[in-house]
């Protein structure tokens, strides 16, 4: 028998963002559709980077491209309950970052879902990998957990 992985808790994450669910997030089964979780992941990462001045989505010379993603679903989320997204960095490399995200049902301590995705940072024009800019690395270092 395969043992289930443990669910993360709020204490495992470094940054949090409340997210308001929308009516259209629910599917016909009455819970948030699986594809919407990835939108929540993208929202917490980009909110963090933009607010810290580490990502200029319109004119920055460096952009992040997703090269890998995954999600484990452990409990349902549903409109109209709020969601809290937790964020940490599992790996901070020269040109790549692995973000780890948990989605919590309102104020719950146990994650309803946990996901990850890896950005490779590239030059906007050439699309070739580049070293992380200093301001991006400085913004990400407080999120590194070493998981």
Rosetta constraint file for C-alpha pairs under 8 A:
AtomPair CA 7 CA 74 HARMONIC 7.78 0.50
AtomPair CA 7 CA 110 HARMONIC 6.18 0.50
AtomPair CA 7 CA 111 HARMONIC 5.86 0.50
AtomPair CA 7 CA 112 HARMONIC 7.85 0.50
AtomPair CA 7 CA 114 HARMONIC 7.95 0.50
AtomPair CA 8 CA 12 HARMONIC 6.35 0.50
AtomPair CA 8 CA 102 HARMONIC 7.34 0.50
AtomPair CA 8 CA 110 HARMONIC 5.91 0.50
AtomPair CA 8 CA 111 HARMONIC 5.44 0.50
AtomPair CA 8 CA 114 HARMONIC 7.53 0.50
AtomPair CA 9 CA 13 HARMONIC 7.55 0.50
AtomPair CA 9 CA 109 HARMONIC 5.30 0.50
AtomPair CA 9 CA 110 HARMONIC 4.66 0.50
AtomPair CA 9 CA 111 HARMONIC 5.86 0.50
AtomPair CA 10 CA 86 HARMONIC 7.00 0.50
AtomPair CA 10 CA 109 HARMONIC 5.53 0.50
AtomPair CA 10 CA 110 HARMONIC 6.88 0.50
AtomPair CA 10 CA 111 HARMONIC 7.54 0.50
AtomPair CA 13 CA 86 HARMONIC 5.47 0.50
AtomPair CA 13 CA 87 HARMONIC 5.47 0.50
AtomPair CA 13 CA 88 HARMONIC 5.31 0.50
AtomPair CA 13 CA 101 HARMONIC 7.93 0.50
AtomPair CA 13 CA 102 HARMONIC 7.83 0.50
AtomPair CA 13 CA 143 HARMONIC 7.88 0.50
AtomPair CA 14 CA 86 HARMONIC 6.87 0.50
AtomPair CA 14 CA 87 HARMONIC 5.89 0.50
AtomPair CA 14 CA 88 HARMONIC 5.53 0.50
AtomPair CA 14 CA 142 HARMONIC 7.76 0.50
AtomPair CA 14 CA 143 HARMONIC 5.67 0.50
AtomPair CA 15 CA 86 HARMONIC 5.62 0.50
AtomPair CA 15 CA 87 HARMONIC 5.10 0.50
AtomPair CA 15 CA 88 HARMONIC 6.79 0.50
AtomPair CA 15 CA 143 HARMONIC 7.34 0.50
AtomPair CA 16 CA 44 HARMONIC 7.76 0.50
AtomPair CA 16 CA 84 HARMONIC 6.55 0.50
AtomPair CA 16 CA 85 HARMONIC 5.50 0.50
AtomPair CA 16 CA 86 HARMONIC 4.55 0.50
AtomPair CA 16 CA 87 HARMONIC 6.32 0.50
AtomPair CA 17 CA 44 HARMONIC 6.26 0.50
AtomPair CA 17 CA 84 HARMONIC 5.58 0.50
AtomPair CA 17 CA 85 HARMONIC 5.18 0.50
AtomPair CA 17 CA 86 HARMONIC 6.68 0.50
AtomPair CA 18 CA 82 HARMONIC 7.06 0.50
AtomPair CA 18 CA 83 HARMONIC 5.91 0.50
AtomPair CA 18 CA 84 HARMONIC 4.36 0.50
AtomPair CA 18 CA 85 HARMONIC 6.31 0.50
AtomPair CA 19 CA 40 HARMONIC 7.63 0.50
AtomPair CA 19 CA 82 HARMONIC 6.02 0.50
AtomPair CA 19 CA 83 HARMONIC 5.10 0.50
AtomPair CA 19 CA 84 HARMONIC 5.77 0.50
AtomPair CA 19 CA 85 HARMONIC 7.08 0.50
AtomPair CA 20 CA 80 HARMONIC 7.85 0.50
AtomPair CA 20 CA 81 HARMONIC 7.55 0.50
AtomPair CA 20 CA 82 HARMONIC 5.02 0.50
AtomPair CA 20 CA 83 HARMONIC 6.37 0.50
AtomPair CA 21 CA 25 HARMONIC 6.55 0.50
AtomPair CA 21 CA 78 HARMONIC 7.33 0.50
AtomPair CA 21 CA 79 HARMONIC 5.33 0.50
AtomPair CA 21 CA 80 HARMONIC 5.97 0.50
AtomPair CA 21 CA 81 HARMONIC 6.57 0.50
AtomPair CA 21 CA 82 HARMONIC 5.71 0.50
AtomPair CA 21 CA 83 HARMONIC 6.81 0.50
AtomPair CA 22 CA 26 HARMONIC 7.53 0.50
AtomPair CA 22 CA 79 HARMONIC 5.94 0.50
AtomPair CA 22 CA 80 HARMONIC 6.77 0.50
AtomPair CA 23 CA 79 HARMONIC 5.82 0.50
AtomPair CA 23 CA 80 HARMONIC 7.05 0.50
AtomPair CA 25 CA 31 HARMONIC 7.77 0.50
AtomPair CA 25 CA 32 HARMONIC 5.13 0.50
AtomPair CA 25 CA 33 HARMONIC 6.21 0.50
AtomPair CA 25 CA 36 HARMONIC 6.40 0.50
AtomPair CA 25 CA 78 HARMONIC 7.80 0.50
AtomPair CA 25 CA 79 HARMONIC 7.03 0.50
AtomPair CA 26 CA 30 HARMONIC 5.68 0.50
AtomPair CA 26 CA 31 HARMONIC 4.83 0.50
AtomPair CA 26 CA 32 HARMONIC 4.16 0.50
AtomPair CA 26 CA 33 HARMONIC 5.67 0.50
AtomPair CA 26 CA 78 HARMONIC 6.27 0.50
AtomPair CA 26 CA 79 HARMONIC 6.32 0.50
AtomPair CA 27 CA 31 HARMONIC 5.83 0.50
AtomPair CA 27 CA 32 HARMONIC 6.06 0.50
AtomPair CA 27 CA 33 HARMONIC 5.33 0.50
AtomPair CA 30 CA 78 HARMONIC 6.77 0.50
AtomPair CA 31 CA 76 HARMONIC 6.16 0.50
AtomPair CA 31 CA 77 HARMONIC 5.71 0.50
AtomPair CA 31 CA 78 HARMONIC 4.41 0.50
AtomPair CA 31 CA 79 HARMONIC 7.08 0.50
AtomPair CA 32 CA 36 HARMONIC 6.72 0.50
AtomPair CA 32 CA 37 HARMONIC 7.68 0.50
AtomPair CA 32 CA 76 HARMONIC 7.13 0.50
AtomPair CA 32 CA 77 HARMONIC 5.50 0.50
AtomPair CA 32 CA 78 HARMONIC 5.05 0.50
AtomPair CA 32 CA 79 HARMONIC 7.03 0.50
AtomPair CA 33 CA 37 HARMONIC 7.31 0.50
AtomPair CA 34 CA 38 HARMONIC 7.65 0.50
AtomPair CA 35 CA 39 HARMONIC 7.21 0.50
AtomPair CA 36 CA 40 HARMONIC 6.51 0.50
AtomPair CA 37 CA 41 HARMONIC 6.33 0.50
AtomPair CA 38 CA 42 HARMONIC 6.22 0.50
AtomPair CA 39 CA 43 HARMONIC 6.09 0.50
AtomPair CA 40 CA 44 HARMONIC 6.38 0.50
AtomPair CA 40 CA 85 HARMONIC 7.32 0.50
AtomPair CA 41 CA 45 HARMONIC 6.47 0.50
AtomPair CA 41 CA 85 HARMONIC 7.46 0.50
AtomPair CA 41 CA 101 HARMONIC 6.32 0.50
AtomPair CA 41 CA 115 HARMONIC 7.64 0.50
AtomPair CA 42 CA 46 HARMONIC 6.10 0.50
AtomPair CA 43 CA 47 HARMONIC 5.84 0.50
AtomPair CA 44 CA 48 HARMONIC 6.13 0.50
AtomPair CA 44 CA 85 HARMONIC 6.47 0.50
AtomPair CA 44 CA 86 HARMONIC 7.71 0.50
AtomPair CA 44 CA 87 HARMONIC 7.07 0.50
AtomPair CA 45 CA 49 HARMONIC 6.35 0.50
AtomPair CA 45 CA 87 HARMONIC 7.23 0.50
AtomPair CA 45 CA 99 HARMONIC 7.67 0.50
AtomPair CA 46 CA 50 HARMONIC 5.90 0.50
AtomPair CA 46 CA 55 HARMONIC 7.81 0.50
AtomPair CA 47 CA 51 HARMONIC 6.01 0.50
AtomPair CA 48 CA 52 HARMONIC 6.34 0.50
AtomPair CA 49 CA 53 HARMONIC 6.34 0.50
AtomPair CA 49 CA 54 HARMONIC 5.10 0.50
AtomPair CA 49 CA 55 HARMONIC 5.42 0.50
AtomPair CA 49 CA 136 HARMONIC 7.62 0.50
AtomPair CA 49 CA 139 HARMONIC 7.20 0.50
AtomPair CA 50 CA 54 HARMONIC 5.93 0.50
AtomPair CA 50 CA 55 HARMONIC 5.08 0.50
AtomPair CA 50 CA 56 HARMONIC 6.75 0.50
AtomPair CA 50 CA 57 HARMONIC 7.96 0.50
AtomPair CA 52 CA 139 HARMONIC 6.58 0.50
AtomPair CA 53 CA 135 HARMONIC 7.61 0.50
AtomPair CA 54 CA 135 HARMONIC 5.49 0.50
AtomPair CA 54 CA 136 HARMONIC 4.66 0.50
AtomPair CA 54 CA 139 HARMONIC 6.53 0.50
AtomPair CA 55 CA 60 HARMONIC 6.82 0.50
AtomPair CA 55 CA 63 HARMONIC 7.72 0.50
AtomPair CA 55 CA 136 HARMONIC 7.20 0.50
AtomPair CA 56 CA 60 HARMONIC 4.65 0.50
AtomPair CA 57 CA 63 HARMONIC 7.52 0.50
AtomPair CA 60 CA 124 HARMONIC 7.56 0.50
AtomPair CA 61 CA 123 HARMONIC 5.81 0.50
AtomPair CA 61 CA 124 HARMONIC 5.30 0.50
AtomPair CA 61 CA 125 HARMONIC 7.69 0.50
AtomPair CA 62 CA 121 HARMONIC 6.31 0.50
AtomPair CA 62 CA 122 HARMONIC 5.48 0.50
AtomPair CA 62 CA 123 HARMONIC 4.75 0.50
AtomPair CA 62 CA 124 HARMONIC 5.35 0.50
AtomPair CA 62 CA 130 HARMONIC 7.71 0.50
AtomPair CA 62 CA 133 HARMONIC 7.95 0.50
AtomPair CA 63 CA 121 HARMONIC 5.44 0.50
AtomPair CA 63 CA 122 HARMONIC 5.55 0.50
AtomPair CA 63 CA 123 HARMONIC 6.50 0.50
AtomPair CA 63 CA 124 HARMONIC 5.80 0.50
AtomPair CA 64 CA 119 HARMONIC 5.16 0.50
AtomPair CA 64 CA 120 HARMONIC 5.43 0.50
AtomPair CA 64 CA 121 HARMONIC 4.26 0.50
AtomPair CA 64 CA 122 HARMONIC 6.26 0.50
AtomPair CA 65 CA 119 HARMONIC 5.07 0.50
AtomPair CA 65 CA 120 HARMONIC 5.34 0.50
AtomPair CA 65 CA 121 HARMONIC 6.26 0.50
AtomPair CA 65 CA 122 HARMONIC 7.32 0.50
AtomPair CA 66 CA 117 HARMONIC 6.71 0.50
AtomPair CA 66 CA 118 HARMONIC 5.61 0.50
AtomPair CA 66 CA 119 HARMONIC 4.51 0.50
AtomPair CA 66 CA 120 HARMONIC 6.51 0.50
AtomPair CA 67 CA 117 HARMONIC 7.50 0.50
AtomPair CA 67 CA 118 HARMONIC 5.78 0.50
AtomPair CA 67 CA 119 HARMONIC 6.09 0.50
AtomPair CA 67 CA 120 HARMONIC 6.77 0.50
AtomPair CA 68 CA 117 HARMONIC 5.42 0.50
AtomPair CA 68 CA 118 HARMONIC 5.33 0.50
AtomPair CA 68 CA 119 HARMONIC 7.68 0.50
AtomPair CA 69 CA 115 HARMONIC 7.34 0.50
AtomPair CA 69 CA 116 HARMONIC 5.54 0.50
AtomPair CA 69 CA 117 HARMONIC 4.09 0.50
AtomPair CA 69 CA 118 HARMONIC 6.54 0.50
AtomPair CA 70 CA 115 HARMONIC 5.39 0.50
AtomPair CA 70 CA 116 HARMONIC 5.49 0.50
AtomPair CA 70 CA 117 HARMONIC 6.52 0.50
AtomPair CA 71 CA 113 HARMONIC 6.89 0.50
AtomPair CA 71 CA 114 HARMONIC 5.65 0.50
AtomPair CA 71 CA 115 HARMONIC 3.99 0.50
AtomPair CA 71 CA 116 HARMONIC 6.55 0.50
AtomPair CA 72 CA 113 HARMONIC 5.51 0.50
AtomPair CA 72 CA 114 HARMONIC 5.33 0.50
AtomPair CA 72 CA 115 HARMONIC 6.15 0.50
AtomPair CA 73 CA 112 HARMONIC 6.43 0.50
AtomPair CA 73 CA 113 HARMONIC 4.51 0.50
AtomPair CA 73 CA 114 HARMONIC 6.81 0.50
AtomPair CA 74 CA 111 HARMONIC 7.58 0.50
AtomPair CA 74 CA 112 HARMONIC 5.14 0.50
AtomPair CA 74 CA 113 HARMONIC 5.48 0.50
AtomPair CA 75 CA 111 HARMONIC 7.93 0.50
AtomPair CA 75 CA 112 HARMONIC 4.53 0.50
AtomPair CA 75 CA 113 HARMONIC 6.75 0.50
AtomPair CA 76 CA 112 HARMONIC 6.49 0.50
AtomPair CA 77 CA 81 HARMONIC 7.51 0.50
AtomPair CA 77 CA 83 HARMONIC 7.58 0.50
AtomPair CA 77 CA 105 HARMONIC 6.16 0.50
AtomPair CA 77 CA 112 HARMONIC 7.18 0.50
AtomPair CA 81 CA 105 HARMONIC 7.27 0.50
AtomPair CA 81 CA 106 HARMONIC 6.55 0.50
AtomPair CA 82 CA 105 HARMONIC 6.63 0.50
AtomPair CA 82 CA 106 HARMONIC 5.02 0.50
AtomPair CA 83 CA 103 HARMONIC 6.48 0.50
AtomPair CA 83 CA 104 HARMONIC 5.62 0.50
AtomPair CA 83 CA 105 HARMONIC 5.04 0.50
AtomPair CA 83 CA 106 HARMONIC 4.89 0.50
AtomPair CA 84 CA 103 HARMONIC 5.76 0.50
AtomPair CA 84 CA 104 HARMONIC 5.05 0.50
AtomPair CA 84 CA 105 HARMONIC 6.60 0.50
AtomPair CA 84 CA 106 HARMONIC 5.90 0.50
AtomPair CA 84 CA 107 HARMONIC 7.34 0.50
AtomPair CA 85 CA 101 HARMONIC 6.71 0.50
AtomPair CA 85 CA 102 HARMONIC 5.66 0.50
AtomPair CA 85 CA 103 HARMONIC 4.62 0.50
AtomPair CA 85 CA 104 HARMONIC 6.26 0.50
AtomPair CA 86 CA 101 HARMONIC 5.48 0.50
AtomPair CA 86 CA 102 HARMONIC 4.97 0.50
AtomPair CA 86 CA 103 HARMONIC 6.33 0.50
AtomPair CA 86 CA 104 HARMONIC 7.67 0.50
AtomPair CA 87 CA 99 HARMONIC 7.12 0.50
AtomPair CA 87 CA 100 HARMONIC 5.91 0.50
AtomPair CA 87 CA 101 HARMONIC 4.72 0.50
AtomPair CA 87 CA 102 HARMONIC 6.67 0.50
AtomPair CA 87 CA 143 HARMONIC 7.39 0.50
AtomPair CA 88 CA 99 HARMONIC 6.06 0.50
AtomPair CA 88 CA 100 HARMONIC 5.31 0.50
AtomPair CA 88 CA 101 HARMONIC 6.52 0.50
AtomPair CA 88 CA 143 HARMONIC 4.76 0.50
AtomPair CA 88 CA 144 HARMONIC 6.06 0.50
AtomPair CA 88 CA 145 HARMONIC 6.65 0.50
AtomPair CA 89 CA 97 HARMONIC 7.13 0.50
AtomPair CA 89 CA 98 HARMONIC 5.88 0.50
AtomPair CA 89 CA 99 HARMONIC 4.66 0.50
AtomPair CA 89 CA 100 HARMONIC 5.77 0.50
AtomPair CA 89 CA 140 HARMONIC 7.12 0.50
AtomPair CA 89 CA 141 HARMONIC 7.98 0.50
AtomPair CA 89 CA 143 HARMONIC 5.17 0.50
AtomPair CA 89 CA 144 HARMONIC 4.47 0.50
AtomPair CA 89 CA 145 HARMONIC 6.17 0.50
AtomPair CA 89 CA 146 HARMONIC 7.71 0.50
AtomPair CA 90 CA 97 HARMONIC 7.79 0.50
AtomPair CA 90 CA 98 HARMONIC 5.54 0.50
AtomPair CA 90 CA 99 HARMONIC 6.02 0.50
AtomPair CA 90 CA 100 HARMONIC 6.16 0.50
AtomPair CA 90 CA 144 HARMONIC 5.93 0.50
AtomPair CA 90 CA 145 HARMONIC 5.86 0.50
AtomPair CA 90 CA 146 HARMONIC 5.54 0.50
AtomPair CA 90 CA 147 HARMONIC 5.21 0.50
AtomPair CA 91 CA 97 HARMONIC 5.69 0.50
AtomPair CA 91 CA 98 HARMONIC 5.05 0.50
AtomPair CA 91 CA 99 HARMONIC 7.41 0.50
AtomPair CA 91 CA 144 HARMONIC 6.92 0.50
AtomPair CA 91 CA 146 HARMONIC 6.74 0.50
AtomPair CA 91 CA 147 HARMONIC 7.72 0.50
AtomPair CA 92 CA 96 HARMONIC 6.44 0.50
AtomPair CA 92 CA 97 HARMONIC 4.78 0.50
AtomPair CA 92 CA 98 HARMONIC 6.64 0.50
AtomPair CA 92 CA 140 HARMONIC 7.82 0.50
AtomPair CA 92 CA 141 HARMONIC 7.79 0.50
AtomPair CA 92 CA 144 HARMONIC 7.22 0.50
AtomPair CA 93 CA 97 HARMONIC 5.97 0.50
AtomPair CA 94 CA 130 HARMONIC 7.91 0.50
AtomPair CA 94 CA 131 HARMONIC 5.27 0.50
AtomPair CA 94 CA 132 HARMONIC 6.12 0.50
AtomPair CA 95 CA 120 HARMONIC 5.76 0.50
AtomPair CA 95 CA 121 HARMONIC 5.40 0.50
AtomPair CA 95 CA 122 HARMONIC 7.64 0.50
AtomPair CA 95 CA 129 HARMONIC 6.25 0.50
AtomPair CA 95 CA 130 HARMONIC 5.60 0.50
AtomPair CA 95 CA 131 HARMONIC 4.63 0.50
AtomPair CA 95 CA 132 HARMONIC 5.26 0.50
AtomPair CA 96 CA 118 HARMONIC 6.76 0.50
AtomPair CA 96 CA 119 HARMONIC 5.55 0.50
AtomPair CA 96 CA 120 HARMONIC 4.29 0.50
AtomPair CA 96 CA 121 HARMONIC 6.00 0.50
AtomPair CA 96 CA 132 HARMONIC 7.70 0.50
AtomPair CA 97 CA 118 HARMONIC 5.51 0.50
AtomPair CA 97 CA 119 HARMONIC 5.38 0.50
AtomPair CA 97 CA 120 HARMONIC 6.61 0.50
AtomPair CA 98 CA 116 HARMONIC 6.74 0.50
AtomPair CA 98 CA 117 HARMONIC 5.65 0.50
AtomPair CA 98 CA 118 HARMONIC 4.22 0.50
AtomPair CA 98 CA 119 HARMONIC 6.48 0.50
AtomPair CA 99 CA 116 HARMONIC 5.44 0.50
AtomPair CA 99 CA 117 HARMONIC 5.45 0.50
AtomPair CA 99 CA 118 HARMONIC 6.13 0.50
AtomPair CA 99 CA 119 HARMONIC 7.90 0.50
AtomPair CA 100 CA 114 HARMONIC 7.36 0.50
AtomPair CA 100 CA 115 HARMONIC 5.82 0.50
AtomPair CA 100 CA 116 HARMONIC 4.36 0.50
AtomPair CA 100 CA 117 HARMONIC 6.78 0.50
AtomPair CA 101 CA 114 HARMONIC 5.67 0.50
AtomPair CA 101 CA 115 HARMONIC 5.19 0.50
AtomPair CA 101 CA 116 HARMONIC 5.92 0.50
AtomPair CA 102 CA 111 HARMONIC 5.73 0.50
AtomPair CA 102 CA 112 HARMONIC 7.37 0.50
AtomPair CA 102 CA 113 HARMONIC 5.70 0.50
AtomPair CA 102 CA 114 HARMONIC 4.34 0.50
AtomPair CA 102 CA 115 HARMONIC 6.35 0.50
AtomPair CA 103 CA 111 HARMONIC 5.57 0.50
AtomPair CA 103 CA 112 HARMONIC 5.68 0.50
AtomPair CA 103 CA 113 HARMONIC 5.26 0.50
AtomPair CA 103 CA 114 HARMONIC 6.38 0.50
AtomPair CA 104 CA 108 HARMONIC 5.83 0.50
AtomPair CA 104 CA 109 HARMONIC 7.02 0.50
AtomPair CA 104 CA 110 HARMONIC 6.60 0.50
AtomPair CA 104 CA 111 HARMONIC 4.79 0.50
AtomPair CA 104 CA 112 HARMONIC 5.37 0.50
AtomPair CA 104 CA 113 HARMONIC 7.25 0.50
AtomPair CA 105 CA 111 HARMONIC 7.41 0.50
AtomPair CA 105 CA 112 HARMONIC 6.41 0.50
AtomPair CA 120 CA 129 HARMONIC 6.70 0.50
AtomPair CA 121 CA 129 HARMONIC 5.70 0.50
AtomPair CA 121 CA 130 HARMONIC 6.07 0.50
AtomPair CA 121 CA 131 HARMONIC 7.37 0.50
AtomPair CA 121 CA 132 HARMONIC 6.71 0.50
AtomPair CA 122 CA 126 HARMONIC 7.71 0.50
AtomPair CA 122 CA 127 HARMONIC 5.14 0.50
AtomPair CA 122 CA 128 HARMONIC 5.05 0.50
AtomPair CA 122 CA 129 HARMONIC 4.10 0.50
AtomPair CA 122 CA 130 HARMONIC 5.16 0.50
AtomPair CA 123 CA 127 HARMONIC 5.02 0.50
AtomPair CA 123 CA 128 HARMONIC 5.61 0.50
AtomPair CA 123 CA 129 HARMONIC 6.42 0.50
AtomPair CA 123 CA 130 HARMONIC 6.27 0.50
AtomPair CA 132 CA 136 HARMONIC 6.29 0.50
AtomPair CA 132 CA 137 HARMONIC 6.07 0.50
AtomPair CA 133 CA 137 HARMONIC 6.29 0.50
AtomPair CA 134 CA 138 HARMONIC 6.04 0.50
AtomPair CA 135 CA 139 HARMONIC 6.18 0.50
AtomPair CA 136 CA 140 HARMONIC 6.24 0.50
AtomPair CA 137 CA 141 HARMONIC 6.05 0.50
AtomPair CA 138 CA 142 HARMONIC 7.65 0.50
AtomPair CA 139 CA 143 HARMONIC 8.00 0.50
AtomPair CA 140 CA 144 HARMONIC 6.84 0.50
